[in-house]
Amino acid sequence: MINISGKEETYTYDITKLISRDVLLSTKIHKVVNPSFYNFPNEVVTIQQALTILGTNAVRSLVLFSLF
């Protein structure tokens, strides 16, 4: 994930596909993006939506944090 997100030619689809393979990481990202703090009208369901909302830098930080 860290290698992929650092490349300029990487698309969010590639990152989404990689994250979707890891259930624990997907769950952690959904927990971050779905609290009532953000006050979205609908629940964020897909990793693609979460990545768009949080941004690749925030997701990269979540990945690094989950490794330790």
Jmol script that loads the backbone (N, CA, C; Angstrom):
load data "model"
ATOM      1  N   MET A   1       0.831  -1.204   0.000  1.00  0.00           N
ATOM      2  CA  MET A   1       0.000   0.000   0.000  1.00  0.00           C
ATOM      3  C   MET A   1       0.863   1.251   0.000  1.00  0.00           C
ATOM      4  N   ILE A   2       1.882   1.256   0.815  1.00  0.00           N
ATOM      5  CA  ILE A   2       2.723   2.440   0.914  1.00  0.00           C
ATOM      6  C   ILE A   2       3.473   2.667  -0.391  1.00  0.00           C
ATOM      7  N   ASN A   3       3.975   1.594  -0.985  1.00  0.00           N
ATOM      8  CA  ASN A   3       4.667   1.719  -2.262  1.00  0.00           C
ATOM      9  C   ASN A   3       3.729   2.198  -3.363  1.00  0.00           C
ATOM     10  N   ILE A   4       2.541   1.659  -3.406  1.00  0.00           N
ATOM     11  CA  ILE A   4       1.576   2.027  -4.448  1.00  0.00           C
ATOM     12  C   ILE A   4       1.131   3.469  -4.298  1.00  0.00           C
ATOM     13  N   SER A   5       0.799   3.900  -3.089  1.00  0.00           N
ATOM     14  CA  SER A   5       0.254   5.248  -2.894  1.00  0.00           C
ATOM     15  C   SER A   5       1.297   6.329  -3.115  1.00  0.00           C
ATOM     16  N   GLY A   6       2.585   5.983  -3.096  1.00  0.00           N
ATOM     17  CA  GLY A   6       3.630   6.972  -3.305  1.00  0.00           C
ATOM     18  C   GLY A   6       3.951   7.233  -4.768  1.00  0.00           C
ATOM     19  N   LYS A   7       3.456   6.394  -5.655  1.00  0.00           N
ATOM     20  CA  LYS A   7       3.740   6.561  -7.081  1.00  0.00           C
ATOM     21  C   LYS A   7       2.759   7.542  -7.711  1.00  0.00           C
ATOM     22  N   GLU A   8       3.261   8.349  -8.632  1.00  0.00           N
ATOM     23  CA  GLU A   8       2.398   9.329  -9.297  1.00  0.00           C
ATOM     24  C   GLU A   8       1.368   8.667 -10.204  1.00  0.00           C
ATOM     25  N   GLU A   9       1.717   7.565 -10.834  1.00  0.00           N
ATOM     26  CA  GLU A   9       0.828   6.939 -11.809  1.00  0.00           C
ATOM     27  C   GLU A   9      -0.199   5.997 -11.166  1.00  0.00           C
ATOM     28  N   THR A  10      -0.260   5.963  -9.868  1.00  0.00           N
ATOM     29  CA  THR A  10      -1.207   5.101  -9.175  1.00  0.00           C
ATOM     30  C   THR A  10      -2.594   5.735  -9.176  1.00  0.00           C
ATOM     31  N   TYR A  11      -3.583   4.921  -9.448  1.00  0.00           N
ATOM     32  CA  TYR A  11      -4.970   5.372  -9.444  1.00  0.00           C
ATOM     33  C   TYR A  11      -5.654   4.910  -8.171  1.00  0.00           C
ATOM     34  N   THR A  12      -6.691   5.632  -7.771  1.00  0.00           N
ATOM     35  CA  THR A  12      -7.407   5.242  -6.564  1.00  0.00           C
ATOM     36  C   THR A  12      -7.992   3.844  -6.692  1.00  0.00           C
ATOM     37  N   TYR A  13      -8.299   3.427  -7.913  1.00  0.00           N
ATOM     38  CA  TYR A  13      -8.811   2.074  -8.115  1.00  0.00           C
ATOM     39  C   TYR A  13      -7.803   1.032  -7.641  1.00  0.00           C
ATOM     40  N   ASP A  14      -6.522   1.246  -7.918  1.00  0.00           N
ATOM     41  CA  ASP A  14      -5.481   0.311  -7.493  1.00  0.00           C
ATOM     42  C   ASP A  14      -5.390   0.237  -5.971  1.00  0.00           C
ATOM     43  N   ILE A  15      -5.450   1.381  -5.329  1.00  0.00           N
ATOM     44  CA  ILE A  15      -5.392   1.432  -3.869  1.00  0.00           C
ATOM     45  C   ILE A  15      -6.632   0.777  -3.277  1.00  0.00           C
ATOM     46  N   THR A  16      -7.790   1.069  -3.857  1.00  0.00           N
ATOM     47  CA  THR A  16      -9.042   0.482  -3.389  1.00  0.00           C
ATOM     48  C   THR A  16      -9.008  -1.036  -3.493  1.00  0.00           C
ATOM     49  N   LYS A  17      -8.520  -1.531  -4.599  1.00  0.00           N
ATOM     50  CA  LYS A  17      -8.448  -2.973  -4.815  1.00  0.00           C
ATOM     51  C   LYS A  17      -7.537  -3.631  -3.777  1.00  0.00           C
ATOM     52  N   LEU A  18      -6.429  -2.989  -3.476  1.00  0.00           N
ATOM     53  CA  LEU A  18      -5.496  -3.527  -2.502  1.00  0.00           C
ATOM     54  C   LEU A  18      -6.090  -3.519  -1.087  1.00  0.00           C
ATOM     55  N   ILE A  19      -6.711  -2.415  -0.706  1.00  0.00           N
ATOM     56  CA  ILE A  19      -7.313  -2.305   0.624  1.00  0.00           C
ATOM     57  C   ILE A  19      -8.467  -3.289   0.783  1.00  0.00           C
ATOM     58  N   SER A  20      -9.233  -3.498  -0.266  1.00  0.00           N
ATOM     59  CA  SER A  20     -10.386  -4.396  -0.204  1.00  0.00           C
ATOM     60  C   SER A  20      -9.989  -5.831   0.123  1.00  0.00           C
ATOM     61  N   ARG A  21      -8.758  -6.194  -0.118  1.00  0.00           N
ATOM     62  CA  ARG A  21      -8.288  -7.546   0.192  1.00  0.00           C
ATOM     63  C   ARG A  21      -8.042  -7.754   1.677  1.00  0.00           C
ATOM     64  N   ASP A  22      -7.890  -6.656   2.420  1.00  0.00           N
ATOM     65  CA  ASP A  22      -7.602  -6.737   3.853  1.00  0.00           C
ATOM     66  C   ASP A  22      -8.843  -6.326   4.647  1.00  0.00           C
ATOM     67  N   VAL A  23      -9.490  -7.300   5.239  1.00  0.00           N
ATOM     68  CA  VAL A  23     -10.749  -7.054   5.945  1.00  0.00           C
ATOM     69  C   VAL A  23     -10.548  -6.129   7.145  1.00  0.00           C
ATOM     70  N   LEU A  24      -9.491  -6.347   7.912  1.00  0.00           N
ATOM     71  CA  LEU A  24      -9.262  -5.512   9.096  1.00  0.00           C
ATOM     72  C   LEU A  24      -8.988  -4.060   8.723  1.00  0.00           C
ATOM     73  N   LEU A  25      -8.204  -3.856   7.701  1.00  0.00           N
ATOM     74  CA  LEU A  25      -7.914  -2.493   7.257  1.00  0.00           C
ATOM     75  C   LEU A  25      -9.164  -1.827   6.688  1.00  0.00           C
ATOM     76  N   SER A  26      -9.944  -2.561   5.928  1.00  0.00           N
ATOM     77  CA  SER A  26     -11.201  -2.022   5.388  1.00  0.00           C
ATOM     78  C   SER A  26     -12.137  -1.605   6.507  1.00  0.00           C
ATOM     79  N   THR A  27     -12.223  -2.435   7.531  1.00  0.00           N
ATOM     80  CA  THR A  27     -13.074  -2.125   8.681  1.00  0.00           C
ATOM     81  C   THR A  27     -12.593  -0.878   9.397  1.00  0.00           C
ATOM     82  N   LYS A  28     -11.279  -0.773   9.576  1.00  0.00           N
ATOM     83  CA  LYS A  28     -10.722   0.398  10.257  1.00  0.00           C
ATOM     84  C   LYS A  28     -11.026   1.680   9.476  1.00  0.00           C
ATOM     85  N   ILE A  29     -10.892   1.634   8.170  1.00  0.00           N
ATOM     86  CA  ILE A  29     -11.171   2.807   7.335  1.00  0.00           C
ATOM     87  C   ILE A  29     -12.638   3.188   7.416  1.00  0.00           C
ATOM     88  N   HIS A  30     -13.527   2.191   7.401  1.00  0.00           N
ATOM     89  CA  HIS A  30     -14.953   2.489   7.530  1.00  0.00           C
ATOM     90  C   HIS A  30     -15.282   3.098   8.893  1.00  0.00           C
ATOM     91  N   LYS A  31     -14.623   2.636   9.937  1.00  0.00           N
ATOM     92  CA  LYS A  31     -14.861   3.204  11.268  1.00  0.00           C
ATOM     93  C   LYS A  31     -14.410   4.659  11.344  1.00  0.00           C
ATOM     94  N   VAL A  32     -13.357   4.985  10.632  1.00  0.00           N
ATOM     95  CA  VAL A  32     -12.858   6.362  10.647  1.00  0.00           C
ATOM     96  C   VAL A  32     -13.784   7.286   9.861  1.00  0.00           C
ATOM     97  N   VAL A  33     -14.264   6.833   8.722  1.00  0.00           N
ATOM     98  CA  VAL A  33     -15.016   7.712   7.830  1.00  0.00           C
ATOM     99  C   VAL A  33     -16.506   7.795   8.183  1.00  0.00           C
ATOM    100  N   ASN A  34     -17.040   6.869   8.939  1.00  0.00           N
ATOM    101  CA  ASN A  34     -18.484   6.830   9.168  1.00  0.00           C
ATOM    102  C   ASN A  34     -19.008   7.380  10.489  1.00  0.00           C
ATOM    103  N   PRO A  35     -18.228   7.938  11.362  1.00  0.00           N
ATOM    104  CA  PRO A  35     -18.840   8.453  12.597  1.00  0.00           C
ATOM    105  C   PRO A  35     -19.729   9.664  12.318  1.00  0.00           C
ATOM    106  N   SER A  36     -20.593   9.944  13.232  1.00  0.00           N
ATOM    107  CA  SER A  36     -21.520  11.066  13.054  1.00  0.00           C
ATOM    108  C   SER A  36     -20.788  12.409  13.016  1.00  0.00           C
ATOM    109  N   PHE A  37     -19.526  12.436  13.380  1.00  0.00           N
ATOM    110  CA  PHE A  37     -18.720  13.655  13.344  1.00  0.00           C
ATOM    111  C   PHE A  37     -18.742  14.304  11.962  1.00  0.00           C
ATOM    112  N   TYR A  38     -18.656  13.492  10.902  1.00  0.00           N
ATOM    113  CA  TYR A  38     -18.638  14.025   9.548  1.00  0.00           C
ATOM    114  C   TYR A  38     -20.018  14.450   9.067  1.00  0.00           C
ATOM    115  N   ASN A  39     -21.062  13.926   9.677  1.00  0.00           N
ATOM    116  CA  ASN A  39     -22.443  14.320   9.384  1.00  0.00           C
ATOM    117  C   ASN A  39     -22.821  14.127   7.909  1.00  0.00           C
ATOM    118  N   PHE A  40     -22.416  12.990   7.321  1.00  0.00           N
ATOM    119  CA  PHE A  40     -22.813  12.678   5.955  1.00  0.00           C
ATOM    120  C   PHE A  40     -24.266  12.230   5.942  1.00  0.00           C
ATOM    121  N   PRO A  41     -25.007  12.566   4.894  1.00  0.00           N
ATOM    122  CA  PRO A  41     -26.417  12.163   4.836  1.00  0.00           C
ATOM    123  C   PRO A  41     -26.591  10.648   4.721  1.00  0.00           C
ATOM    124  N   ASN A  42     -25.623   9.961   4.112  1.00  0.00           N
ATOM    125  CA  ASN A  42     -25.687   8.506   3.965  1.00  0.00           C
ATOM    126  C   ASN A  42     -24.390   7.890   4.474  1.00  0.00           C
ATOM    127  N   GLU A  43     -24.491   6.643   4.874  1.00  0.00           N
ATOM    128  CA  GLU A  43     -23.309   5.924   5.331  1.00  0.00           C
ATOM    129  C   GLU A  43     -22.372   5.667   4.148  1.00  0.00           C
ATOM    130  N   VAL A  44     -21.094   5.825   4.372  1.00  0.00           N
ATOM    131  CA  VAL A  44     -20.097   5.514   3.357  1.00  0.00           C
ATOM    132  C   VAL A  44     -19.931   4.003   3.343  1.00  0.00           C
ATOM    133  N   VAL A  45     -20.195   3.396   2.199  1.00  0.00           N
ATOM    134  CA  VAL A  45     -20.244   1.939   2.114  1.00  0.00           C
ATOM    135  C   VAL A  45     -18.999   1.356   1.449  1.00  0.00           C
ATOM    136  N   THR A  46     -18.487   2.003   0.428  1.00  0.00           N
ATOM    137  CA  THR A  46     -17.386   1.423  -0.324  1.00  0.00           C
ATOM    138  C   THR A  46     -16.050   2.053   0.076  1.00  0.00           C
ATOM    139  N   ILE A  47     -14.998   1.298  -0.153  1.00  0.00           N
ATOM    140  CA  ILE A  47     -13.657   1.801   0.090  1.00  0.00           C
ATOM    141  C   ILE A  47     -13.360   2.964  -0.852  1.00  0.00           C
ATOM    142  N   GLN A  48     -13.859   2.906  -2.057  1.00  0.00           N
ATOM    143  CA  GLN A  48     -13.661   3.990  -3.032  1.00  0.00           C
ATOM    144  C   GLN A  48     -14.218   5.308  -2.481  1.00  0.00           C
ATOM    145  N   GLN A  49     -15.415   5.266  -1.910  1.00  0.00           N
ATOM    146  CA  GLN A  49     -16.005   6.470  -1.316  1.00  0.00           C
ATOM    147  C   GLN A  49     -15.146   6.963  -0.154  1.00  0.00           C
ATOM    148  N   ALA A  50     -14.726   6.049   0.692  1.00  0.00           N
ATOM    149  CA  ALA A  50     -13.916   6.415   1.852  1.00  0.00           C
ATOM    150  C   ALA A  50     -12.592   7.029   1.429  1.00  0.00           C
ATOM    151  N   LEU A  51     -11.975   6.465   0.409  1.00  0.00           N
ATOM    152  CA  LEU A  51     -10.707   6.988  -0.093  1.00  0.00           C
ATOM    153  C   LEU A  51     -10.884   8.385  -0.664  1.00  0.00           C
ATOM    154  N   THR A  52     -11.987   8.601  -1.342  1.00  0.00           N
ATOM    155  CA  THR A  52     -12.270   9.921  -1.900  1.00  0.00           C
ATOM    156  C   THR A  52     -12.476  10.949  -0.792  1.00  0.00           C
ATOM    157  N   ILE A  53     -13.155  10.553   0.257  1.00  0.00           N
ATOM    158  CA  ILE A  53     -13.448  11.478   1.355  1.00  0.00           C
ATOM    159  C   ILE A  53     -12.203  11.750   2.203  1.00  0.00           C
ATOM    160  N   LEU A  54     -11.498  10.693   2.566  1.00  0.00           N
ATOM    161  CA  LEU A  54     -10.346  10.841   3.453  1.00  0.00           C
ATOM    162  C   LEU A  54      -9.094  11.325   2.730  1.00  0.00           C
ATOM    163  N   GLY A  55      -8.926  10.887   1.498  1.00  0.00           N
ATOM    164  CA  GLY A  55      -7.717  11.222   0.740  1.00  0.00           C
ATOM    165  C   GLY A  55      -6.651  10.164   0.930  1.00  0.00           C
ATOM    166  N   THR A  56      -5.752  10.087  -0.028  1.00  0.00           N
ATOM    167  CA  THR A  56      -4.737   9.039   0.007  1.00  0.00           C
ATOM    168  C   THR A  56      -3.736   9.225   1.152  1.00  0.00           C
ATOM    169  N   ASN A  57      -3.439  10.453   1.519  1.00  0.00           N
ATOM    170  CA  ASN A  57      -2.495  10.670   2.626  1.00  0.00           C
ATOM    171  C   ASN A  57      -3.052  10.170   3.949  1.00  0.00           C
ATOM    172  N   ALA A  58      -4.326  10.420   4.205  1.00  0.00           N
ATOM    173  CA  ALA A  58      -4.948   9.945   5.437  1.00  0.00           C
ATOM    174  C   ALA A  58      -5.024   8.429   5.453  1.00  0.00           C
ATOM    175  N   VAL A  59      -5.352   7.836   4.330  1.00  0.00           N
ATOM    176  CA  VAL A  59      -5.427   6.378   4.255  1.00  0.00           C
ATOM    177  C   VAL A  59      -4.041   5.780   4.431  1.00  0.00           C
ATOM    178  N   ARG A  60      -3.030   6.397   3.844  1.00  0.00           N
ATOM    179  CA  ARG A  60      -1.657   5.924   4.026  1.00  0.00           C
ATOM    180  C   ARG A  60      -1.280   5.975   5.505  1.00  0.00           C
ATOM    181  N   SER A  61      -1.676   7.021   6.200  1.00  0.00           N
ATOM    182  CA  SER A  61      -1.395   7.134   7.633  1.00  0.00           C
ATOM    183  C   SER A  61      -2.104   6.037   8.415  1.00  0.00           C
ATOM    184  N   LEU A  62      -3.326   5.746   8.051  1.00  0.00           N
ATOM    185  CA  LEU A  62      -4.059   4.657   8.713  1.00  0.00           C
ATOM    186  C   LEU A  62      -3.362   3.318   8.509  1.00  0.00           C
ATOM    187  N   VAL A  63      -2.849   3.092   7.314  1.00  0.00           N
ATOM    188  CA  VAL A  63      -2.147   1.853   7.022  1.00  0.00           C
ATOM    189  C   VAL A  63      -0.875   1.765   7.878  1.00  0.00           C
ATOM    190  N   LEU A  64      -0.118   2.841   7.929  1.00  0.00           N
ATOM    191  CA  LEU A  64       1.102   2.846   8.731  1.00  0.00           C
ATOM    192  C   LEU A  64       0.787   2.634  10.211  1.00  0.00           C
ATOM    193  N   PHE A  65      -0.244   3.274  10.698  1.00  0.00           N
ATOM    194  CA  PHE A  65      -0.636   3.156  12.096  1.00  0.00           C
ATOM    195  C   PHE A  65      -1.084   1.745  12.407  1.00  0.00           C
ATOM    196  N   SER A  66      -1.763   1.085  11.467  1.00  0.00           N
ATOM    197  CA  SER A  66      -2.261  -0.266  11.724  1.00  0.00           C
ATOM    198  C   SER A  66      -1.148  -1.307  11.694  1.00  0.00           C
ATOM    199  N   LEU A  67       0.003  -0.966  11.137  1.00  0.00           N
ATOM    200  CA  LEU A  67       1.119  -1.909  11.090  1.00  0.00           C
ATOM    201  C   LEU A  67       1.789  -2.053  12.460  1.00  0.00           C
ATOM    202  N   PHE A  68       1.660  -1.070  13.310  1.00  0.00           N
ATOM    203  CA  PHE A  68       2.347  -1.091  14.599  1.00  0.00           C
ATOM    204  C   PHE A  68       1.430  -1.294  15.747  1.00  0.00           C
TER     205      PHE A  68
END
end "model"
wireframe off; spacefill off
backbone 0.3
color backbone group
